[in-house]
Amino acid sequence: MSISGSGFGDIARPADPAFVTAVEDGARVAEPMTPILQEPPQRTSRRGIAAILILTFGNGFATLMPPLVALPVIIGRMDPAGKANSLGLALGLSALALLIFAPIFGAISDRTTSRLGMRRPGIIGGTLVISGGLFIQGVAQSLPVLIGGVILMAFGAAVLTGSYAALIPDQVAPASRGRVLGFQSLMLVLAGVSAAFVGAELLDNQIALFGGGAVLMLVTSAVAAVLLRDRILDKSDVSRLPVLHTLVEGFRYNPKSAPNYSWVWASRFIITLSTTFGGFSLYFMTDQLGVTEEQLPGLITLSTLVNLAGTVIGTLVGGFISGKLSRLPNLVIIVSVIFAIGGVLAAFSTTVPMFMLALGIIALAIGSFLPVDGALVMAVLPGGKGETGKYMSIITIADQLPRSIGPLLVPAIIALGAVVPMGGYSVLYIVMGIVAVLGGLIVRRVKNLG
């Protein structure tokens, strides 16, 4: 799933004093729905943080259910002979749609002068489109219709991402972003775990499998929209340029003008690419470890618990250690090595327990990577406050382009690996580890952090 290296899987708010922190100097925040131009807040409100976490959980549950559980199972039933190719096509096209449209809607979000605020319209609109895509997948009886719903959901995710990705840079001071990202990542993990648990119980009800997430997201997005303290952008502060210019502006970026940002982008791309190779774990268990479809629900639950433990520990540790900006590049390298260790262990797994241990190590690495790399991205963010949505959405390309490329590469890697005794899926996990380390080493080029 292209999370660059990933690719792109969120209740209560922990009582952490650092959770409510100062934001960029010289700012105030508009009350929801207040049609007055005000600057970013000096202090983040509990309402604003609650809105981000609630939105993270609802969006995470709805959008993680398909790739984690629903799509592999439903596609396996619709196309048992070509399931790997079909799943790769669905995930690849989804990532492609997101990476094309997210920067455009990021630039639009930076220029939105609605009375609802800068970010709220994109969140509302994206939620509605995502829900529509999920309902289409829920009623689909053929592979083309199912993939069409996946693509529509990805377009909605692009609309939402253009606004959602800018919320933390808009509101949280640099020194506290790692911790807030840690809590946000934890919510995403809880969403993924909840989706996997619920999905395992709904495998025989396709409509509920997809539609349940849509209903939850509609509710959580509505609550978040009410709570969110959004800025109101005055029309006089936005240049009156043609619509086409705004769309092009979403992609306009000179890598040489911001080298640190460029190296971080490249690192995230490669590490996310490596994570996409791990999205075929269900097929590894069934095709290489001999797990039957009757055993799958129980093993999905078990793997969910393993991923939960690893990712929760990773996000908490990553959030805690990411406050020191100068340390972030080295932390990314360490995380990539841990990721590679998990990949090698998975490759040589001959039993389910051994494979579960490998998945736990991989989850630990991914959990640590989310807040650490997120803090690093925001530390090197160019463009000033007026282009936060744009550059956070360009980072989304580093998340989603690999998700588009990775699943399309997987069948070829599996086919090539099948000619060696260890098997195609084992080779896939070895390649995953090698690519992760390469992505981690790139951040050594990042210089002069505070």
C-alpha positions in Angstrom: 0.0 0.0 0.0 2.2 2.6 -0.9 3.2 4.2 2.0 6.4 4.7 1.0 7.8 2.1 2.5 4.4 1.4 3.5 2.4 2.5 2.9 0.3 3.6 4.3 -2.8 0.7 10.1 -6.4 4.0 15.5 -10.2 5.9 23.1 -10.1 7.9 25.5 -7.5 10.6 25.6 -4.6 9.8 27.9 -4.2 12.4 30.7 -0.8 13.6 29.5 0.0 17.2 30.2 2.1 17.3 27.1 -0.9 16.4 25.1 -2.2 19.9 25.3 0.6 22.2 24.1 1.5 25.5 22.6 1.3 25.9 18.9 3.2 28.3 16.6 3.6 31.7 18.1 1.3 34.6 17.4 -2.0 32.9 16.9 -5.5 32.5 17.9 -8.1 29.9 16.8 -11.6 30.5 15.5 -14.5 28.8 17.3 -16.2 26.2 15.1 -18.3 27.8 12.4 -17.2 31.4 13.3 -16.8 33.4 10.1 -13.9 35.5 11.4 -10.3 35.3 10.2 -8.0 34.4 13.0 -4.5 33.0 13.1 -3.3 29.6 14.4 -3.8 29.1 18.1 -1.1 29.7 20.7 -2.4 26.7 22.7 -4.1 23.6 21.5 -7.5 23.0 23.0 -8.7 19.6 24.4 -11.5 19.9 21.9 -9.1 20.2 19.0 -7.0 17.2 20.0 -10.2 15.1 20.7 -11.4 15.9 17.2 -8.1 14.7 15.7 -8.1 11.5 17.6 -11.8 10.7 17.0 -11.4 11.4 13.3 -8.3 9.2 13.3 -10.1 6.3 14.8 -13.2 6.5 12.6 -11.2 7.0 9.4 -8.7 4.3 10.4 -11.4 1.7 11.1 -13.3 2.4 7.8 -10.2 2.5 5.5 -8.2 -0.3 7.2 -10.9 -2.9 7.2 -10.7 -3.5 3.5 -6.9 -4.1 3.1 -6.5 -5.9 6.4 -9.5 -8.3 6.2 -12.2 -7.7 3.6 -10.4 -7.3 0.3 -8.1 -10.4 0.6 -11.0 -12.6 1.6 -13.6 -11.3 -0.8 -11.2 -11.2 -3.7 -10.0 -14.7 -2.8 -13.6 -15.9 -3.2 -14.2 -14.0 -6.5 -10.9 -14.9 -8.1 -9.3 -17.8 -6.3 -6.8 -18.6 -9.1 -5.6 -15.0 -9.6 -6.1 -13.6 -6.1 -2.6 -12.2 -5.7 -2.7 -10.3 -9.0 -6.3 -9.1 -8.3 -5.5 -7.9 -4.8 -2.3 -6.2 -6.1 -4.3 -4.5 -8.8 -7.0 -3.2 -6.3 -4.4 -1.9 -3.9 -2.2 -0.4 -6.6 -5.1 1.5 -8.3 -6.3 2.7 -4.9 -2.8 4.0 -4.0 -2.5 5.6 -7.5 -5.7 7.5 -7.1 -4.7 8.8 -3.7 -1.3 9.9 -4.7 -2.7 11.8 -7.8 -5.4 13.6 -6.0 -4.1 14.2 -2.4 -1.7 17.0 -3.3 -4.4 18.7 -5.4 -6.8 18.7 -2.4 -3.9 19.7 -0.1 -3.4 22.9 -2.2 -7.2 23.5 -2.3 -7.4 23.1 1.5 -4.7 25.8 1.9 -6.8 28.2 -0.1 -10.3 27.3 1.2 -12.2 30.3 2.5 -15.4 28.6 3.5 -17.3 29.8 6.5 -16.8 26.2 7.8 -13.0 26.8 7.9 -10.0 25.7 5.9 -9.9 22.0 6.8 -13.4 21.1 7.8 -14.9 21.1 4.3 -12.4 18.5 3.0 -13.0 16.3 6.0 -16.7 16.3 5.5 -16.6 15.9 1.8 -13.9 13.1 2.0 -15.9 11.2 4.5 -19.0 11.2 2.3 -17.1 9.9 -0.7 -15.2 7.2 1.3 -18.6 6.0 2.7 -20.0 5.8 -0.8 -17.0 3.7 -2.0 -17.4 1.4 1.0 -21.1 0.8 0.3 -20.3 0.0 -3.3 -17.8 -2.6 -2.2 -20.4 -4.0 0.2 -22.9 -4.8 -2.5 -20.4 -5.7 -5.3 -20.9 -9.1 -6.8 -18.1 -8.9 -9.4 -14.5 -8.0 -9.3 -14.8 -4.9 -11.6 -17.5 -3.4 -9.4 -15.5 -4.2 -6.2 -12.4 -2.5 -7.6 -14.5 0.5 -8.7 -15.6 0.9 -5.1 -12.0 0.7 -3.9 -11.0 3.5 -6.3 -13.9 5.7 -5.3 -12.9 5.2 -1.6 -9.4 6.2 -2.5 -10.6 9.4 -4.2 -12.5 10.2 -1.0 -9.4 9.5 1.1 -7.5 12.0 -1.1 -10.1 14.7 -0.4 -9.9 14.0 3.3 -6.1 13.7 3.4 -5.7 17.1 1.9 -7.2 18.6 5.1 -6.5 16.0 7.7 -2.8 15.8 7.1 -2.4 19.5 8.0 -4.2 19.4 11.4 -1.2 18.6 13.6 1.2 21.0 11.8 -1.5 23.6 12.1 -2.0 23.2 15.8 0.9 21.6 17.6 4.3 23.0 18.5 7.4 21.2 17.0 8.7 19.9 20.4 5.3 18.2 21.1 4.5 16.8 17.7 6.2 13.5 18.3 4.1 12.8 21.4 0.9 13.9 19.7 1.8 11.7 16.7 2.4 8.8 19.1 -1.2 9.2 20.4 -2.5 9.6 16.9 -0.7 6.4 15.8 -2.0 4.6 18.8 -5.5 5.5 17.8 -4.8 4.2 14.3 -3.5 1.0 15.8 -6.7 0.6 17.9 -8.7 1.3 14.8 -6.8 -1.4 12.8 -7.1 -3.9 15.7 -10.9 -3.2 16.1 -11.3 -3.5 12.3 -9.5 -6.9 12.2 -11.5 -8.2 15.2 -14.9 -7.1 13.8 -13.9 -8.1 10.3 -13.1 -11.7 11.4 -16.6 -12.0 12.7 -18.2 -10.6 9.6 -16.5 -12.6 6.8 -19.9 -14.2 5.8 -21.7 -10.8 5.6 -20.1 -8.7 2.8 -22.5 -5.7 3.3 -21.7 -5.4 7.0 -18.0 -6.1 6.4 -17.7 -2.8 4.4 -20.8 -0.9 5.4 -20.1 -1.0 9.1 -17.0 1.0 8.7 -18.8 3.6 6.6 -21.5 4.1 9.3 -18.8 4.5 12.0 -16.8 7.0 9.9 -19.9 9.1 9.2 -20.6 9.3 13.0 -17.0 10.0 14.1 -16.4 12.6 11.3 -19.6 14.4 12.3 -18.4 14.6 15.9 -14.9 15.7 14.9 -16.3 18.4 12.6 -18.3 19.9 15.5 -15.3 19.7 17.9 -12.6 20.9 15.5 -11.3 24.4 16.1 -10.7 25.3 12.5 -9.2 28.5 11.1 -11.3 30.8 8.9 -9.2 32.1 6.0 -10.1 35.5 4.7 -10.6 35.8 0.9 -8.3 38.8 0.8 -5.4 36.5 1.9 -5.8 34.1 -1.0 -4.5 35.0 -4.4 -7.2 35.0 -7.1 -5.6 32.6 -9.5 -7.4 30.3 -12.0 -8.6 26.9 -10.8 -6.1 25.1 -13.0 -3.3 27.0 -11.5 -4.3 25.9 -8.0 -4.5 22.3 -9.2 -1.0 22.5 -10.7 0.3 24.3 -7.6 -0.5 21.1 -5.6 2.4 19.4 -7.4 4.8 22.3 -7.8 7.9 21.6 -5.8 11.7 22.0 -6.5 13.6 19.2 -4.5 16.8 21.3 -4.5 15.0 24.1 -2.7 14.4 22.0 0.4 17.1 19.2 0.5 16.2 17.9 3.9 12.5 17.6 3.0 13.5 15.8 -0.2 15.7 13.2 1.6 13.0 12.6 4.2 10.5 12.2 1.3 12.8 9.6 -0.4 13.4 7.7 2.8 9.7 7.4 3.6 9.0 6.3 0.0 11.5 3.5 0.2 10.5 2.3 3.7 6.9 2.4 2.8 7.6 0.4 -0.4 9.1 -2.3 1.9 6.0 -2.4 4.0 3.8 -3.1 1.0 5.6 -6.4 0.6 4.2 -7.5 4.0 0.6 -7.1 2.9 0.3 -10.6 1.7 0.7 -12.3 5.1 -2.6 -14.2 4.8 -1.4 -15.8 1.6 1.9 -16.7 3.3 0.0 -18.6 6.0 -2.3 -20.4 3.6 0.1 -21.1 0.8 3.4 -21.6 2.6 2.4 -22.7 6.1 -0.6 -24.7 5.1 -3.2 -22.8 7.1 -6.8 -23.7 6.0 -9.6 -21.2 5.5 -11.4 -22.6 8.5 -8.4 -21.7 10.7 -8.1 -18.2 9.2 -10.6 -16.3 11.5 -8.7 -17.5 14.6 -5.3 -16.7 13.1 -6.5 -13.2 11.9 -7.5 -12.5 15.5 -4.1 -13.8 16.8 -2.1 -11.8 14.3 -4.2 -8.8 15.2 -3.2 -9.2 18.9 0.4 -9.6 17.9 0.3 -6.5 15.7 -1.5 -4.6 18.5 1.2 -5.5 21.1 4.1 -4.6 18.8 2.6 -1.5 17.3 1.4 -0.1 20.7 4.8 -0.6 22.2 6.4 0.9 19.1 4.2 4.0 19.0 4.6 4.8 22.7 8.4 4.4 22.5 8.7 6.2 19.2 6.5 9.1 20.5 8.5 9.4 23.7 12.0 9.5 22.0 11.1 11.7 19.1 11.2 15.0 20.9 14.9 15.5 20.3 15.0 16.7 16.6 18.7 16.1 16.0 18.2 12.4 17.0 15.5 11.7 14.5 17.5 10.5 11.5 19.4 8.0 13.6 16.2 6.7 15.0 14.8 6.1 11.5 17.9 4.0 10.7 17.5 1.9 13.9 13.8 1.4 13.1 14.6 0.2 9.6 17.1 -2.3 10.9 14.5 -3.7 13.3 12.1 -3.9 10.4 14.7 -5.9 8.4 15.2 -8.4 11.3 11.4 -9.0 11.3 11.4 -9.6 7.6 14.3 -12.1 7.7 12.6 -14.0 10.5 9.4 -14.1 8.6 11.2 -15.4 5.5 12.6 -18.4 7.4 9.4 -19.2 9.4 8.3 -22.8 9.2 5.6 -22.6 11.9 2.8 -20.2 12.7 4.2 -19.2 16.1 7.5 -18.3 14.5 5.7 -16.3 11.8 3.7 -14.5 14.5 6.9 -13.5 16.3 8.2 -12.0 13.0 5.0 -10.1 12.5 5.3 -8.7 16.1 8.9 -7.4 15.3 7.7 -5.9 12.1 4.8 -4.2 14.0 7.2 -2.9 16.6 9.2 -1.3 13.8 6.2 0.2 12.0 4.8 1.5 15.3 8.1 3.3 16.1 8.4 4.6 12.6 5.1 6.4 12.5 5.8 9.1 15.2 9.5 9.3 14.6 9.3 9.8 10.9 6.2 12.0 11.3 8.1 14.3 13.6 11.0 14.3 11.2 8.7 15.3 8.3 7.3 18.2 10.2 10.8 19.3 11.3 11.8 19.8 7.7 8.5 21.0 6.3 9.1 23.9 3.8 6.7 26.5 2.5 5.6 28.2 5.7 2.1 28.0 7.3 0.4 29.0 4.0 1.4 25.7 2.3 1.1 23.2 5.1 -1.6 21.3 3.4 0.3 21.2 0.2 3.5 19.8 1.5 1.9 17.4 3.9 -0.1 16.1 1.0 3.1 15.8 -1.2 4.4 13.6 1.6 1.3 11.5 1.0 2.8 10.7 -2.5 5.7 9.1 -0.6 3.2 7.0 1.2 0.9 6.1 -1.7 3.2 5.8 -4.7 4.9 2.8 -3.2 1.5 1.4 -2.4 0.8 1.6 -6.0 4.1 0.2 -7.2 4.7 -2.4 -4.5 1.6 -4.6 -5.0 2.3 -4.7 -8.7 5.9 -5.9 -8.0 4.9 -8.6 -5.6 3.7 -11.2 -8.1 6.9 -10.9 -10.0 9.0 -11.3 -6.8 6.9 -14.3 -5.8 7.3 -15.9 -9.2 11.0 -15.4 -9.2 11.3 -16.6 -5.7 9.3 -19.7 -6.4 12.3 -21.1 -8.4 14.4 -21.4 -5.2 13.8 -23.9 -2.4 12.7 -21.4 0.2 9.7 -20.3 -1.9 8.4 -17.1 -3.4 6.8 -15.6 -0.2 10.0 -16.1 1.8 12.0 -14.3 -0.8 9.4 -11.5 -0.7 10.1 -11.0 3.0 13.8 -10.9 2.5 13.4 -8.3 -0.2 11.2 -6.3 2.2 14.0 -6.2 4.8 16.7 -5.2 2.4 14.6 -2.3 1.0 13.7 -1.1 4.5 17.4 -0.8 5.4 18.1 1.1 2.2 15.3 3.6 3.0 16.7 4.1 6.6 20.2 4.8 5.4 19.0 7.7 3.1 18.1 9.9 6.1 21.8 10.2 6.9 21.8 13.0 4.3 19.5 15.1 6.5 21.5 17.9 8.0 21.3 20.7 10.6 18.3 19.7 12.6 17.8 21.6 15.9 
